[in-house]
Amino acid sequence: MWCKAMVYIIDTTMRDAHQSLLATRFRTRDMLPIAETIDEAGFYSLEVWGGATFDAPLRFLREDPWIRLRLIRERVKKTKLQMLLRGQNLVGYRHYPDDVVEKFVELAYRNGIDIFRVFDALNDTRNMRTSIKTAKKLGAEVQGAICYTISPVHNIEYYLRVAEELLALGADYITIKDMAGILEPHVAYELVHRLKHELRVKVDVHTHATGGLAVATYLEAVRAGADYINTAISPLAFGTAQPGIQSVYYALPPQKRPRINMKAIDKISKYLRRVIEEKYIHLLNWRILLPNPDVIIHQIPGGMFSNLIAQLREQKALDKLDEVLEEVPRVREELGWPPLVTPLSQIVGTQAVLNVLVGRYKVIPKETRDYVKGLYGRPPAPIKPEIKKLILGDEEPINVRPADLLEPMLDKCRRELEKLGYIEKEEDILTYCLFPQQALEFFKLRREGRIEEPTKPQGYGKVVTVIIDGREYRVGVEGVSIDVIEAAAPIPAIAAAPSPIPIQAVAQTVSAGAAAAEGEPVKAPMAGKIIKILVKPGQRVGKGDKLVVLESMKMYTDIVAPRAGTVTAVVVKEGENVEAGQPLLYIK
């Protein structure tokens, strides 16, 4: 039996859709031409910010995420804008103090966010308290999001209990956040029905098309009385993203269909098809486009799946993907069944990658250690004792709200940036608080005039054809203006190129300085960037002492001394990118 009330549509094209399909590489300049048309489409709201769309533009696209939000807000006049906020994590991968959370929510609201979809990766509502209360105080709309997952400890009663806690904190309505696309239609009906009738609350359902269930899940959710569902605009739809509005609209009974301007949708769709073919086709992987019924087993969300592919490609180990997919559920069970949503999806996924590439728990990133220690909140189930012992030793996890242990840091960040002379706007302080390393790199480029304006067309994101030994390869180029390169340093004709240098000779040249060092090399376990070097030549170290901090796959890993000895040479420098197996220093 269908009720007659119309369902509202939340569009995810400019956030979750491209995060899931294009590894969050969709540029602001390519969103702006369709912003005004999307505003005319009749959506309840547009999800345009938050999640990885703060981190990735800063890290990979050299864009200011605050500028993106402002530019979209300038063009979208009628439709509400919303963001995905990770509770106490905000848009990062660790907890931040309350003063940072409060200021971030305030500035996001001031820059144009009307609706905050707030979640916590562990459904620990203690981690959502500050952001929800701050948003409500400002007058924003709050969606209290429940992270849906399947495990021995996650059931309907569990989700109803979390929903009650969110409503008590002030959430306006409940979002069922099914990040992996594993919400089965009959479960969606029961969960929505019970939320509506037992808690008397509006319900929003967010799912992904990863497992092929999404359209059927939406139909059952709407039949049970869901007030909102989330879709994207094809071709940035389906696969590991949300199902396309073009399909969902016609799948709904006529009395439930929202007032969507399908002519505007068609115009946007044609634009997206053209821009993806011209600039982003190299980012699409067939694995994320096809329905994957195995998602019910490994439960990997769309954004995490595309990110795993990008991580393995960076490590030159894409052939290990199937092994990683098998390792993910093992790690998840060992760590107490955390839902696979950022930042826990990143922690579990990266640990699974390292387990496959290096050996099970041979390398443990700082974030994994912090999770086991309780610094992300309460795990849904107890962590396996042997894993806890392996990671923490005799140390005991904390049992308080993690943010209560954090010192305020907003003023400290402000003073540091003022000293460096990098503050151009108040939002820069928040960017630095959240991602200090990436922020400083960005601010330096900005001061040097090397950041392109998003409103100016230029040659970023091109696909070029390279011919090697008579074979053509299509290569995607990100973050570099090809036109500028060609003007500054023309590439010589292939016929004039010198004979190739044997790979062995290159390896000998690269390692020439290291070969002269005495002792045993300490090598990078995986590709990454050197964030900090903690020792100097001549320094004595003990077994297990921290030597280098390596950033890899958005996680920080301490490289430790394999045995006691003296550092004879450090052969890398801070900020340098290294490959797996590359010597970092030598110990004798």
Salt bridges, closest charged atoms under 4 A:
ASP16 OD2 - ARG15 NH2 3.67
ASP16 OD2 - HIS206 NE2 3.00
ASP16 OD2 - HIS208 NE2 3.13
ASP30 OD1 - LYS279 NZ 2.96
GLU40 OE1 - LYS78 NZ 2.85
GLU47 OE1 - ARG15 NE 2.93
GLU47 OE2 - ARG117 NH1 3.47
ASP55 OD1 - ARG59 NE 2.90
ASP55 OD2 - LYS554 NZ 3.37
GLU63 OE2 - ARG27 NH1 3.78
GLU63 OE1 - ARG68 NH2 3.07
ASP64 OD2 - LYS425 NZ 2.57
GLU74 OE1 - ARG75 NH1 3.62
ASP98 OD1 - ARG401 NH2 2.81
GLU106 OE1 - LYS103 NZ 3.35
GLU106 OE2 - ARG110 NH2 2.55
ASP114 OD2 - ARG73 NH1 2.78
ASP124 OD2 - ARG126 NH2 2.73
ASP124 OD1 - ARG378 NH2 3.61
GLU141 OE1 - LYS80 NZ 2.94
GLU157 OE2 - ARG194 NH1 2.84
ASP172 OD1 - LYS136 NZ 2.80
GLU198 OE2 - ARG194 NE 2.71
ASP204 OD2 - ARG117 NH2 2.70
GLU220 OE1 - ARG223 NH2 2.96
ASP227 OD2 - LYS196 NZ 2.86
ASP266 OD2 - LYS270 NZ 3.25
ASP322 OD1 - ARG287 NH1 3.55
GLU323 OE2 - LYS320 NZ 3.80
GLU327 OE1 - ARG330 NH2 2.82
GLU327 OE2 - ARG360 NH2 2.79
GLU333 OE2 - LYS384 NZ 3.87
GLU334 OE1 - ARG360 NH2 2.94
ASP370 OD2 - LYS366 NZ 2.76
ASP394 OD1 - LYS389 NZ 2.49
GLU395 OE2 - LYS373 NZ 2.85
ASP404 OD1 - ARG401 NH1 2.70
GLU416 OE2 - LYS412 NZ 2.74
GLU424 OE2 - ARG446 NE 3.38
GLU426 OE2 - LYS103 NZ 3.24
GLU426 OE1 - ARG110 NH1 3.36
GLU427 OE2 - ARG70 NH2 3.15
ASP428 OD1 - LYS425 NZ 3.05
ASP428 OD2 - ARG446 NH2 2.93
GLU441 OE1 - ARG62 NH2 3.51
GLU441 OE2 - LYS529 NZ 2.76
GLU448 OE2 - LYS444 NZ 2.69
GLU448 OE1 - ARG450 NH1 2.78
GLU478 OE1 - ARG25 NE 3.26
ASP483 OD1 - LYS462 NZ 2.95
GLU518 OE1 - LYS588 NZ 2.72
GLU520 OE1 - ARG563 NH1 2.13
GLU551 OE2 - ARG59 NH1 2.76
ASP558 OD2 - LYS546 NZ 3.47
GLU579 OE1 - LYS316 NZ 3.02
